[in-house]
């Protein structure tokens, strides 16, 4: 789908609508697989608006456990850091997994389009934020 350059302020306003209005606790099950390993387990995310997250995870029988504190797009603390980085390669993806979209970075190109949902006949706005490293 081709998207045209879009207004950064409109995109930023939209991202704010995805933020939680109150502290939240999310419990989840997870699976991870790459060419070398396969893991599964449970986790908890404690989210405090507007941009703070504590992320705890554990593999089967408590093996492979770890935790991290994320503020905005930065990992403030992770233990063990290597395991967290392998599970969460990009912080914006972690936020998106919990239904929250981080605003575009200052150096990101912003693209968007308005689409009509053919089933519900509703207008949808689609955004894409692209940084040099993407």
Backbone as a chain_set.jsonl record, in Angstrom:
{"seq": "XXXXXXXXXXXXXXXXXXXXXXXXXXXXXXXXXXXXXXXXXXXXXXXXXXXXXXXXXXXXXXXXXXXXXXXXXXXXXXXXXXXXXXXXXXXXXXXXXXXXXXXXXXXXXXXXXXXXXXXXXXXXXXXXXXXXXX", "coords": {"N": [[0.854, -1.161, 0.0], [0.716, 2.09, -0.952], [1.727, 4.988, 0.682], [1.267, 8.448, 1.264], [3.363, 11.335, 1.982], [2.763, 12.724, 5.211], [1.136, 14.838, 7.702], [3.035, 15.562, 10.491], [2.178, 16.537, 13.019], [-0.527, 15.756, 13.119], [-0.23, 12.984, 13.131], [1.145, 12.641, 15.542], [-0.775, 13.555, 17.382], [-2.691, 11.539, 17.019], [-1.265, 9.303, 18.023], [-1.289, 9.844, 20.728], [-3.869, 9.201, 21.463], [-3.775, 6.509, 21.797], [-2.597, 5.963, 24.181], [-2.693, 4.733, 27.565], [-5.112, 5.772, 29.999], [-4.983, 5.397, 32.662], [-3.101, 3.649, 35.201], [-2.072, 0.335, 34.336], [-2.273, -3.242, 34.4], [-1.065, -5.923, 32.685], [-1.323, -9.244, 31.922], [0.233, -11.919, 30.251], [0.843, -14.542, 27.824], [3.685, -15.814, 26.155], [5.599, -16.528, 23.161], [8.639, -17.406, 21.633], [10.754, -17.732, 18.854], [13.547, -18.498, 16.911], [16.154, -19.073, 14.487], [17.809, -20.624, 16.054], [16.791, -21.166, 18.642], [13.887, -21.969, 20.699], [11.39, -20.706, 22.704], [8.946, -20.371, 25.348], [6.533, -18.877, 27.531], [5.374, -16.972, 30.354], [4.274, -13.628, 31.131], [4.31, -10.285, 32.544], [3.15, -7.006, 32.266], [3.495, -3.872, 33.599], [2.033, -0.888, 33.36], [2.418, 2.57, 33.396], [0.959, 5.594, 32.796], [2.465, 8.526, 31.26], [4.317, 7.062, 29.752], [5.739, 4.879, 30.892], [6.959, 1.625, 31.708], [7.066, -1.527, 33.197], [8.425, -4.601, 32.613], [8.105, -7.965, 32.979], [9.195, -11.307, 32.608], [9.014, -14.876, 32.239], [10.285, -18.101, 31.572], [9.312, -21.569, 30.99], [8.736, -23.233, 34.062], [10.025, -21.232, 35.452], [12.519, -20.839, 34.333], [14.852, -18.906, 32.444], [14.08, -16.321, 33.147], [13.422, -12.769, 33.453], [13.597, -9.15, 33.583], [12.607, -5.769, 32.851], [12.801, -2.195, 32.743], [11.198, 0.306, 31.06], [11.233, 3.512, 29.733], [9.583, 5.676, 27.793], [11.2, 5.488, 24.755], [13.442, 4.295, 25.679], [15.481, 1.883, 27.317], [15.682, 1.697, 30.614], [16.622, -0.049, 32.513], [17.57, -3.434, 32.493], [17.46, -6.892, 33.19], [18.336, -10.14, 32.742], [20.212, -8.149, 30.504], [20.979, -8.998, 27.912], [19.214, -11.131, 27.311], [16.742, -9.797, 27.363], [17.057, -7.99, 25.221], [17.189, -9.806, 23.107], [14.609, -10.836, 23.102], [13.077, -8.545, 22.751], [13.6, -6.749, 20.21], [13.113, -4.152, 19.319], [12.024, -1.29, 20.896], [9.686, 0.333, 20.247], [8.104, -1.678, 19.079], [7.484, -3.266, 21.282], [5.841, -1.539, 22.801], [3.752, -1.276, 20.912], [2.801, -3.887, 20.883], [1.325, -3.928, 23.188], [-0.733, -2.309, 22.501], [-0.206, 0.396, 22.292], [1.004, 3.239, 20.633], [4.037, 4.707, 19.949], [5.002, 8.15, 19.539], [6.153, 9.576, 16.385], [9.683, 9.606, 15.85], [11.923, 12.444, 16.033], [13.527, 12.529, 13.746], [12.151, 10.964, 11.977], [10.441, 10.037, 8.992], [7.118, 10.77, 8.087], [4.261, 9.118, 7.033], [0.995, 8.704, 5.589], [-2.458, 7.682, 5.083], [-5.914, 7.85, 4.153], [-8.32, 5.441, 4.383], [-11.149, 3.521, 3.275], [-13.066, 1.292, 5.073], [-14.236, -1.513, 3.648], [-16.102, -3.314, 4.582], [-17.381, -2.342, 6.949], [-17.881, 0.196, 6.164], [-16.514, 2.403, 7.162], [-14.287, 5.125, 7.761], [-10.798, 4.844, 7.834], [-7.627, 5.652, 9.187], [-4.328, 5.266, 8.22], [-1.05, 4.97, 9.373], [2.488, 5.427, 8.928], [5.676, 5.406, 10.26], [8.925, 6.158, 9.502], [12.27, 5.578, 10.08], [15.763, 6.235, 9.565], [17.218, 3.892, 10.174], [15.38, 1.885, 9.754]], "CA": [[0.0, 0.0, 0.0], [1.502, 3.321, -1.035], [1.276, 6.056, 1.572], [1.827, 9.753, 0.917], [3.864, 12.09, 3.137], [1.638, 13.19, 6.027], [1.387, 15.849, 8.718], [3.606, 15.011, 11.728], [1.349, 16.906, 14.171], [-1.715, 14.893, 13.117], [0.209, 11.647, 13.54], [1.468, 12.697, 16.972], [-2.053, 13.615, 18.105], [-3.291, 10.208, 16.981], [-0.561, 8.389, 18.933], [-1.715, 10.134, 22.111], [-5.148, 8.526, 21.739], [-3.517, 5.093, 22.097], [-1.997, 5.847, 25.51], [-3.655, 4.432, 28.63], [-5.467, 6.922, 30.837], [-4.711, 5.014, 34.052], [-2.142, 2.546, 35.319], [-2.656, -0.929, 33.88], [-1.521, -4.479, 34.577], [-1.398, -6.844, 31.603], [-0.678, -10.556, 32.031], [0.218, -12.502, 28.918], [1.689, -15.689, 27.495], [4.52, -15.448, 25.014], [6.392, -17.539, 22.454], [9.763, -16.848, 20.883], [11.45, -18.74, 18.068], [14.404, -18.057, 15.821], [16.843, -20.198, 13.853], [18.584, -21.391, 17.022], [16.097, -21.512, 19.887], [12.439, -21.825, 20.799], [11.004, -20.526, 24.102], [7.581, -19.943, 25.633], [6.383, -18.599, 28.952], [4.37, -15.995, 30.79], [4.845, -12.341, 31.463], [3.472, -9.23, 33.096], [3.543, -5.631, 31.966], [2.882, -2.857, 34.457], [2.13, 0.328, 32.558], [2.032, 3.8, 34.079], [0.956, 6.67, 31.807], [2.203, 8.336, 29.834], [5.321, 6.336, 28.963], [6.577, 4.017, 31.731], [6.578, 0.23, 31.613], [7.901, -2.579, 33.795], [8.174, -5.805, 31.832], [8.659, -9.162, 33.615], [8.894, -12.507, 31.84], [9.613, -16.118, 32.741], [10.098, -19.286, 30.748], [8.709, -22.69, 31.713], [9.297, -23.55, 35.38], [10.829, -20.105, 35.934], [13.804, -20.727, 33.639], [14.91, -17.84, 31.455], [13.31, -15.164, 33.595], [14.084, -11.481, 33.408], [12.741, -7.982, 33.759], [13.14, -4.526, 32.298], [12.041, -0.962, 32.93], [11.269, 1.103, 29.843], [10.62, 4.836, 29.791], [9.582, 6.159, 26.417], [11.87, 4.563, 23.842], [14.721, 3.919, 26.282], [15.517, 0.851, 28.352], [16.362, 2.254, 31.775], [17.255, -1.148, 33.226], [17.134, -4.764, 32.064], [18.253, -7.952, 33.811], [19.608, -9.894, 32.063], [20.043, -7.266, 29.346], [21.108, -9.752, 26.658], [17.969, -11.87, 27.077], [15.68, -8.845, 27.042], [17.302, -7.48, 23.861], [16.856, -10.83, 22.115], [13.149, -10.944, 23.066], [12.486, -7.271, 22.331], [14.624, -6.082, 19.409], [12.785, -2.737, 19.11], [11.099, -0.836, 21.946], [8.358, 0.674, 19.717], [7.333, -2.911, 18.867], [6.976, -3.68, 22.586], [4.69, -0.676, 23.086], [2.672, -1.622, 19.985], [2.235, -5.17, 21.307], [0.362, -3.636, 24.25], [-1.765, -1.427, 21.964], [0.184, 1.799, 22.395], [1.911, 3.639, 19.562], [4.929, 5.814, 20.302], [5.012, 9.19, 18.505], [7.298, 9.463, 15.482], [10.925, 10.254, 16.284], [12.156, 13.726, 15.366], [14.132, 12.33, 12.429], [11.352, 10.003, 11.211], [9.531, 10.484, 7.936], [5.749, 10.392, 8.446], [3.408, 8.856, 5.88], [-0.343, 8.332, 6.001], [-3.517, 7.603, 4.079], [-7.257, 7.577, 4.645], [-8.903, 4.319, 3.657], [-12.497, 3.177, 3.7], [-13.278, -0.117, 5.399], [-15.29, -1.948, 2.731], [-17.104, -4.099, 5.302], [-18.141, -1.492, 7.881], [-18.071, 1.507, 5.541], [-15.944, 3.412, 8.049], [-13.009, 5.685, 7.332], [-9.65, 4.471, 8.663], [-6.384, 6.351, 8.887], [-3.174, 4.384, 8.336], [0.184, 5.741, 9.547], [3.781, 4.737, 8.9], [6.798, 6.253, 10.682], [10.126, 5.506, 8.989], [13.549, 6.167, 10.46], [16.867, 5.83, 8.706], [17.63, 2.522, 10.492], [14.306, 0.922, 9.447]], "C": [[0.906, 1.231, 0.0], [0.881, 4.381, -0.132], [1.984, 7.342, 1.182], [2.429, 10.403, 2.16], [2.686, 12.719, 3.885], [2.107, 14.174, 7.089], [1.841, 15.195, 10.023], [2.724, 15.322, 12.943], [0.095, 16.036, 14.258], [-1.361, 13.487, 13.585], [0.492, 11.61, 15.035], [0.197, 12.762, 17.814], [-2.725, 12.247, 18.133], [-2.597, 9.261, 17.953], [-0.989, 8.615, 20.376], [-3.023, 9.448, 22.459], [-4.95, 7.054, 22.076], [-2.95, 4.887, 23.497], [-3.052, 5.507, 26.558], [-3.912, 5.676, 29.476], [-5.182, 6.66, 32.316], [-3.683, 3.888, 34.045], [-2.834, 1.234, 34.948], [-1.7, -2.083, 34.162], [-1.994, -5.444, 33.497], [-0.612, -8.134, 31.823], [-0.822, -11.239, 30.669], [1.065, -13.767, 28.868], [2.473, -15.3, 26.258], [5.221, -16.667, 24.433], [7.464, -16.815, 21.667], [10.449, -17.982, 20.132], [12.313, -18.042, 17.035], [15.111, -19.283, 15.258], [17.511, -21.128, 14.865], [17.797, -21.891, 18.223], [14.589, -21.361, 19.745], [12.096, -21.758, 22.283], [9.524, -20.173, 24.182], [7.487, -19.683, 27.125], [5.257, -17.625, 29.222], [5.061, -14.686, 31.13], [3.808, -11.394, 32.037], [4.035, -7.89, 32.665], [2.766, -4.717, 32.905], [3.111, -1.524, 33.763], [1.614, 1.505, 33.369], [2.095, 4.931, 33.054], [1.906, 7.791, 32.202], [3.171, 7.387, 29.144], [6.226, 5.415, 29.774], [6.03, 2.595, 31.75], [7.575, -0.629, 32.369], [7.461, -3.875, 33.147], [8.873, -6.975, 32.511], [8.262, -10.372, 32.783], [9.599, -13.705, 32.464], [9.304, -17.238, 31.766], [9.456, -20.386, 31.566], [9.466, -22.993, 33.005], [10.227, -22.458, 35.903], [12.181, -19.963, 35.274], [13.744, -19.592, 32.623], [14.134, -16.608, 31.859], [14.136, -13.89, 33.498], [13.075, -10.364, 33.578], [13.415, -6.777, 33.127], [12.222, -3.379, 32.68], [12.287, -0.107, 31.694], [10.571, 2.428, 30.101], [10.736, 5.428, 28.397], [10.173, 5.106, 25.505], [13.188, 4.057, 24.397], [14.548, 2.822, 27.325], [16.34, 1.417, 29.499], [17.179, 1.178, 32.484], [16.708, -2.453, 32.671], [18.049, -5.806, 32.692], [17.652, -9.307, 33.457], [19.381, -9.137, 30.749], [20.081, -8.035, 28.028], [19.816, -10.501, 26.327], [16.834, -10.935, 26.68], [15.84, -8.343, 25.616], [16.984, -8.528, 22.797], [15.344, -11.02, 22.0], [12.493, -9.707, 22.482], [13.528, -6.502, 21.519], [14.361, -4.593, 19.193], [11.724, -2.321, 20.126], [9.748, -0.393, 21.378], [7.491, -0.556, 19.439], [6.745, -3.418, 20.179], [5.743, -2.86, 22.947], [3.501, -1.056, 22.201], [2.018, -2.949, 20.363], [1.196, -4.988, 22.408], [-0.666, -2.59, 23.821], [-1.451, 0.049, 22.034], [1.212, 2.13, 21.322], [2.718, 4.838, 20.027], [4.883, 6.861, 19.197], [6.227, 9.031, 17.593], [8.512, 10.191, 16.052], [11.123, 11.54, 15.487], [12.711, 13.563, 13.957], [13.343, 11.357, 11.549], [10.551, 10.705, 10.119], [8.143, 9.946, 8.286], [4.922, 10.263, 7.171], [2.033, 8.452, 6.385], [-1.3, 8.274, 4.834], [-4.84, 7.378, 4.788], [-7.853, 6.491, 3.758], [-10.321, 4.099, 4.138], [-12.582, 1.676, 3.9], [-14.467, -0.599, 4.565], [-16.39, -2.745, 3.427], [-17.992, -3.194, 6.148], [-18.432, -0.105, 7.327], [-17.621, 2.636, 6.465], [-14.605, 3.869, 7.5], [-11.93, 5.295, 8.333], [-8.455, 5.305, 8.233], [-5.234, 5.39, 9.17], [-1.928, 5.255, 8.402], [1.397, 4.843, 9.381], [4.85, 5.758, 9.274], [8.074, 5.519, 10.289], [11.357, 6.286, 9.419], [14.644, 5.591, 9.583], [17.258, 4.371, 8.939], [16.592, 1.47, 10.12], [14.543, 0.229, 8.122]], "O": [[1.764, 1.377, 0.871], [-0.323, 4.636, -0.177], [3.158, 7.328, 0.813], [2.046, 10.059, 3.278], [1.73, 13.189, 3.269], [3.302, 14.323, 7.342], [1.123, 14.375, 10.595], [2.542, 14.464, 13.806], [-0.3, 15.624, 15.349], [-2.108, 12.873, 14.346], [0.121, 10.655, 15.717], [0.103, 12.097, 18.846], [-3.269, 11.843, 19.16], [-3.267, 8.491, 18.641], [-1.044, 7.668, 21.161], [-3.269, 9.142, 23.626], [-5.867, 6.414, 22.589], [-2.835, 3.749, 23.952], [-4.195, 5.952, 26.446], [-3.033, 6.521, 29.642], [-5.144, 7.589, 33.122], [-3.433, 3.26, 33.016], [-4.022, 1.047, 35.21], [-0.481, -1.916, 34.162], [-3.184, -5.747, 33.406], [0.616, -8.115, 31.899], [-1.865, -11.147, 30.022], [1.887, -14.024, 29.748], [1.987, -14.548, 25.413], [5.412, -17.683, 25.1], [7.227, -15.746, 21.104], [10.696, -19.051, 20.688], [11.868, -17.11, 16.365], [14.704, -20.412, 15.53], [17.751, -22.297, 14.564], [18.115, -22.948, 18.768], [14.086, -20.727, 18.818], [12.468, -22.651, 23.044], [8.927, -19.729, 23.201], [8.281, -20.216, 27.9], [4.324, -17.476, 28.433], [6.265, -14.642, 31.382], [2.607, -11.661, 32.019], [5.245, -7.67, 32.697], [1.54, -4.785, 32.989], [4.25, -1.086, 33.601], [0.53, 1.456, 33.95], [3.16, 5.203, 32.501], [2.135, 7.989, 33.395], [2.879, 6.936, 28.036], [7.372, 5.187, 29.385], [4.82, 2.376, 31.801], [8.786, -0.48, 32.203], [6.276, -4.208, 33.132], [10.1, -6.985, 32.614], [7.131, -10.459, 32.306], [10.63, -13.571, 33.122], [8.209, -17.315, 31.208], [9.09, -20.164, 32.72], [10.697, -23.004, 33.023], [11.117, -22.731, 36.709], [12.932, -19.05, 35.617], [12.702, -19.35, 32.015], [13.582, -15.916, 31.003], [15.366, -13.921, 33.467], [11.871, -10.594, 33.699], [14.624, -6.765, 32.899], [11.027, -3.565, 32.909], [13.43, 0.169, 31.329], [9.457, 2.464, 30.623], [11.834, 5.653, 27.887], [9.709, 3.966, 25.479], [13.974, 3.453, 23.668], [13.6, 2.831, 28.109], [17.552, 1.596, 29.373], [18.271, 1.439, 32.989], [15.511, -2.563, 32.406], [19.268, -5.631, 32.725], [16.522, -9.582, 33.86], [18.469, -9.455, 29.986], [19.296, -7.751, 27.124], [19.378, -10.499, 25.177], [16.057, -11.239, 25.774], [14.859, -8.274, 24.875], [16.553, -8.178, 21.699], [14.843, -11.331, 20.919], [11.474, -9.801, 21.798], [14.264, -5.688, 22.077], [15.295, -3.843, 18.912], [10.656, -2.929, 20.204], [8.724, -0.716, 21.98], [6.267, -0.482, 19.551], [5.631, -3.943, 20.196], [4.72, -3.413, 23.351], [2.372, -1.147, 22.683], [0.812, -3.118, 20.184], [0.286, -5.805, 22.543], [-1.387, -2.045, 24.656], [-2.343, 0.878, 21.853], [2.176, 1.389, 21.126], [2.162, 5.854, 20.444], [4.738, 6.506, 18.027], [7.221, 8.42, 17.986], [8.385, 11.256, 16.658], [10.561, 11.704, 14.404], [12.405, 14.361, 13.072], [13.821, 10.966, 10.484], [10.054, 11.816, 10.304], [8.007, 8.805, 8.729], [4.884, 11.172, 6.342], [1.91, 7.915, 7.486], [-1.001, 8.75, 3.739], [-4.892, 6.799, 5.873], [-7.883, 6.618, 2.534], [-10.663, 4.445, 5.269], [-12.22, 0.891, 3.023], [-15.588, -0.132, 4.763], [-17.501, -2.84, 2.906], [-19.218, -3.273, 6.069], [-19.147, 0.679, 7.95], [-18.26, 3.686, 6.541], [-13.884, 3.104, 6.859], [-12.131, 5.405, 9.542], [-8.297, 5.622, 7.054], [-5.177, 4.775, 10.235], [-1.759, 6.167, 7.593], [1.339, 3.646, 9.66], [4.925, 6.837, 8.686], [8.283, 4.378, 10.701], [11.477, 7.484, 9.162], [14.452, 4.563, 8.933], [17.601, 3.675, 7.982], [16.89, 0.276, 10.165], [13.74, -0.609, 7.711]]}, "num_chains": 1, "name": "protein.A"}
